[in-house]
Amino acid sequence: MILTITYQALTVLKDAVGIAGNIFAFGLFVSPVPTFRRIIRNHSTEEFSGLPYVYALLNCLITMWYGTPLVSADNILVTTVNSIGAAFQLVYIILFITYTEKDKKVSYPFSHMHLVYCSGSAICSVNQFFPLCSRQVRMLGLLLAVIGIFSIIVAVSLQIVNPFSRQMFVGLLSCAALISMFASPLFIINLVIQTKSVEFMPFYLSLSTFLMSTSFLAYGIMNWDPFIYVPNGIGTILGIVQLALYFNYKETSGEESRDPLIVSYA
């Protein structure tokens, strides 16, 4: 009887922190809205990059697939949060393609790919395939690459009959994608330390990252799922570092930037 009550209480608590994680994640998903208001108002993407949204879409799709019952058990809240995230990223990408300059040519050196590296080897290949082309064509190519990569992952995982092996395959990809997204916060942390300014590290973004990562860290521990609690444990640590840096340097910074330099999704 006591064990039954304890299990039920743990289930309720796990669902509660998972729902909280979904709510906090919403703060991250809407963080680019001011940027896209500016893009729509000016009818131009100016010098903004669409690459973070492309890679965030791939990250959300892989993690969404991992949370489905076909891959892992009792992770439906992982699917919901990443489904919402994928929808937001897709809208951002469509807006970026719509308002980008049709005749503007771009060419990014490989060194700029540090913000979206990792399981983006195929994305990098597309980037090299279109070294000098219109931004619209390039973004469309990247979007198609993401769809292709995700389709391959789904098809391959469905061919794996053993449930444990399937979860391991998708889980490792999901974990790698989540961890690789921490390139953006690390870049921002380094920038803040060098400039001693939090201009490009908005407080609400750092707080949302910390709260969401902490929620899913607890969710992953309660569900005993290392593919959830390991990357979100790293995200929690980075969130603490970002908040500590913010309070340390906010007095020496000028007015905060309305638009974050890099949007990160834990």
SETISE-418737 format. One line per field, with one value per residue (C-alpha): residue number from 1; residue in one letter; x, z, y. Coordinates in steps of 0.05 Angstrom, whole numbers. Example, Ala and Ser with C-alpha at 12.3 -4.5 7.8 and 13.67 -1.06 7.14 Angstrom:
! SETISE-418737
k <- 1, 2 .
r <- A, S .
x <- 246, 273 .
z <- 156, 143 .
y <- -90, -21 .
END
This chain:
! SETISE-418737
k <- 1, 2, 3, 4, 5, 6, 7, 8, 9, 10, 11, 12, 13, 14, 15, 16, 17, 18, 19, 20, 21, 22, 23, 24, 25, 26, 27, 28, 29, 30, 31, 32, 33, 34, 35, 36, 37, 38, 39, 40, 41, 42, 43, 44, 45, 46, 47, 48, 49, 50, 51, 52, 53, 54, 55, 56, 57, 58, 59, 60, 61, 62, 63, 64, 65, 66, 67, 68, 69, 70, 71, 72, 73, 74, 75, 76, 77, 78, 79, 80, 81, 82, 83, 84, 85, 86, 87, 88, 89, 90, 91, 92, 93, 94, 95, 96, 97, 98, 99, 100, 101, 102, 103, 104, 105, 106, 107, 108, 109, 110, 111, 112, 113, 114, 115, 116, 117, 118, 119, 120, 121, 122, 123, 124, 125, 126, 127, 128, 129, 130, 131, 132, 133, 134, 135, 136, 137, 138, 139, 140, 141, 142, 143, 144, 145, 146, 147, 148, 149, 150, 151, 152, 153, 154, 155, 156, 157, 158, 159, 160, 161, 162, 163, 164, 165, 166, 167, 168, 169, 170, 171, 172, 173, 174, 175, 176, 177, 178, 179, 180, 181, 182, 183, 184, 185, 186, 187, 188, 189, 190, 191, 192, 193, 194, 195, 196, 197, 198, 199, 200, 201, 202, 203, 204, 205, 206, 207, 208, 209, 210, 211, 212, 213, 214, 215, 216, 217, 218, 219, 220, 221, 222, 223, 224, 225, 226, 227, 228, 229, 230, 231, 232, 233, 234, 235, 236, 237, 238, 239, 240, 241, 242, 243, 244, 245, 246, 247, 248, 249, 250, 251, 252, 253, 254, 255, 256, 257, 258, 259, 260, 261, 262, 263, 264, 265, 266 .
r <- M, I, L, T, I, T, Y, Q, A, L, T, V, L, K, D, A, V, G, I, A, G, N, I, F, A, F, G, L, F, V, S, P, V, P, T, F, R, R, I, I, R, N, H, S, T, E, E, F, S, G, L, P, Y, V, Y, A, L, L, N, C, L, I, T, M, W, Y, G, T, P, L, V, S, A, D, N, I, L, V, T, T, V, N, S, I, G, A, A, F, Q, L, V, Y, I, I, L, F, I, T, Y, T, E, K, D, K, K, V, S, Y, P, F, S, H, M, H, L, V, Y, C, S, G, S, A, I, C, S, V, N, Q, F, F, P, L, C, S, R, Q, V, R, M, L, G, L, L, L, A, V, I, G, I, F, S, I, I, V, A, V, S, L, Q, I, V, N, P, F, S, R, Q, M, F, V, G, L, L, S, C, A, A, L, I, S, M, F, A, S, P, L, F, I, I, N, L, V, I, Q, T, K, S, V, E, F, M, P, F, Y, L, S, L, S, T, F, L, M, S, T, S, F, L, A, Y, G, I, M, N, W, D, P, F, I, Y, V, P, N, G, I, G, T, I, L, G, I, V, Q, L, A, L, Y, F, N, Y, K, E, T, S, G, E, E, S, R, D, P, L, I, V, S, Y, A .
x <- 0, 55, 95, 33, 22, 96, 95, 32, 62, 126, 86, 46, 111, 145, 86, 86, 159, 150, 91, 132, 189, 140, 118, 189, 208, 154, 194, 253, 211, 181, 248, 261, 194, 224, 275, 221, 178, 236, 246, 172, 171, 232, 215, 287, 327, 386, 447, 409, 427, 374, 422, 405, 331, 348, 390, 340, 287, 330, 343, 269, 249, 299, 281, 207, 215, 253, 195, 143, 119, 150, 219, 216, 164, 129, 162, 101, 118, 184, 145, 96, 150, 191, 130, 114, 187, 190, 127, 158, 223, 187, 147, 211, 246, 187, 186, 261, 255, 196, 231, 302, 330, 319, 381, 428, 486, 518, 579, 596, 664, 665, 690, 622, 590, 613, 543, 508, 560, 552, 497, 495, 548, 495, 475, 548, 550, 490, 524, 586, 543, 513, 576, 551, 477, 415, 397, 328, 357, 407, 354, 309, 366, 380, 306, 303, 367, 335, 272, 316, 359, 299, 264, 326, 330, 257, 263, 326, 300, 236, 278, 308, 264, 294, 260, 322, 368, 319, 316, 392, 399, 351, 370, 444, 426, 378, 430, 484, 437, 418, 490, 514, 463, 504, 555, 512, 510, 585, 598, 556, 590, 658, 634, 607, 673, 714, 671, 648, 579, 513, 487, 478, 455, 384, 363, 297, 332, 383, 328, 284, 343, 358, 286, 271, 336, 325, 254, 274, 334, 286, 238, 294, 319, 249, 239, 310, 326, 400, 384, 342, 377, 449, 440, 393, 442, 493, 440, 426, 500, 506, 442, 472, 536, 497, 455, 518, 552, 491, 487, 562, 566, 498, 522, 578, 534, 497, 425, 409, 402, 330, 352, 396, 458, 445, 381, 396, 349, 366 .
z <- 0, 19, -44, -86, -55, -63, -137, -150, -115, -156, -220, -203, -185, -249, -291, -253, -267, -339, -349, -315, -364, -422, -395, -385, -454, -483, -459, -501, -562, -563, -550, -624, -632, -624, -677, -726, -711, -733, -795, -814, -800, -843, -895, -890, -851, -851, -823, -780, -791, -801, -784, -709, -726, -777, -727, -671, -716, -726, -652, -635, -687, -663, -589, -606, -641, -580, -534, -574, -548, -610, -583, -508, -454, -412, -444, -476, -444, -482, -546, -531, -515, -576, -621, -600, -609, -679, -699, -675, -711, -776, -772, -760, -819, -865, -843, -854, -924, -939, -918, -938, -997, -1061, -1096, -1037, -1043, -981, -968, -897, -882, -846, -782, -773, -767, -694, -674, -708, -710, -693, -722, -773, -815, -869, -857, -865, -930, -956, -933, -974, -1033, -1035, -1019, -1057, -1072, -1052, -979, -998, -1038, -983, -928, -970, -981, -907, -891, -941, -910, -841, -867, -903, -842, -796, -846, -849, -773, -768, -823, -795, -724, -746, -778, -710, -681, -610, -569, -525, -586, -619, -557, -553, -626, -623, -552, -569, -629, -586, -530, -580, -612, -545, -519, -584, -576, -516, -565, -566, -490, -485, -539, -502, -435, -467, -498, -431, -396, -450, -455, -383, -410, -410, -470, -512, -455, -436, -365, -385, -435, -384, -332, -380, -399, -326, -306, -366, -359, -284, -295, -347, -306, -250, -300, -329, -261, -239, -304, -298, -369, -379, -449, -415, -350, -376, -428, -383, -326, -370, -388, -314, -300, -359, -336, -267, -298, -343, -285, -242, -297, -308, -235, -234, -296, -300, -262, -312, -374, -412, -436, -452, -525, -545, -588, -562, -603, -606, -589, -553, -540, -486 .
y <- 0, 49, 31, 44, 112, 129, 109, 149, 210, 203, 198, 261, 298, 275, 299, 365, 380, 358, 406, 461, 446, 454, 521, 546, 521, 565, 625, 601, 587, 657, 692, 705, 741, 811, 794, 772, 832, 874, 831, 837, 911, 925, 872, 848, 797, 846, 811, 761, 688, 634, 578, 574, 562, 508, 470, 481, 450, 387, 384, 389, 337, 285, 295, 295, 227, 201, 219, 180, 112, 79, 96, 107, 94, 147, 207, 240, 308, 306, 297, 354, 406, 389, 387, 458, 477, 447, 485, 551, 538, 520, 585, 625, 591, 605, 678, 682, 654, 700, 764, 750, 789, 749, 776, 779, 731, 702, 660, 637, 608, 542, 575, 607, 538, 532, 555, 497, 442, 369, 325, 378, 344, 338, 411, 431, 393, 432, 496, 478, 456, 527, 568, 628, 633, 672, 667, 640, 582, 568, 567, 523, 475, 472, 461, 404, 375, 375, 341, 289, 276, 268, 222, 177, 174, 154, 102, 71, 69, 35, -20, -35, -90, -92, -37, -25, -19, 29, 73, 72, 92, 150, 168, 177, 221, 262, 269, 290, 341, 371, 375, 406, 461, 484, 513, 577, 588, 573, 625, 676, 660, 671, 736, 762, 745, 780, 842, 844, 861, 823, 863, 800, 755, 776, 757, 726, 680, 656, 646, 607, 563, 548, 534, 490, 450, 441, 417, 365, 345, 326, 294, 252, 230, 210, 172, 144, 165, 186, 212, 266, 281, 282, 338, 377, 370, 404, 456, 469, 481, 529, 564, 575, 602, 649, 676, 684, 723, 766, 788, 798, 842, 875, 937, 948, 938, 990, 982, 910, 890, 878, 820, 764, 752, 678, 641, 576, 518, 469 .
END
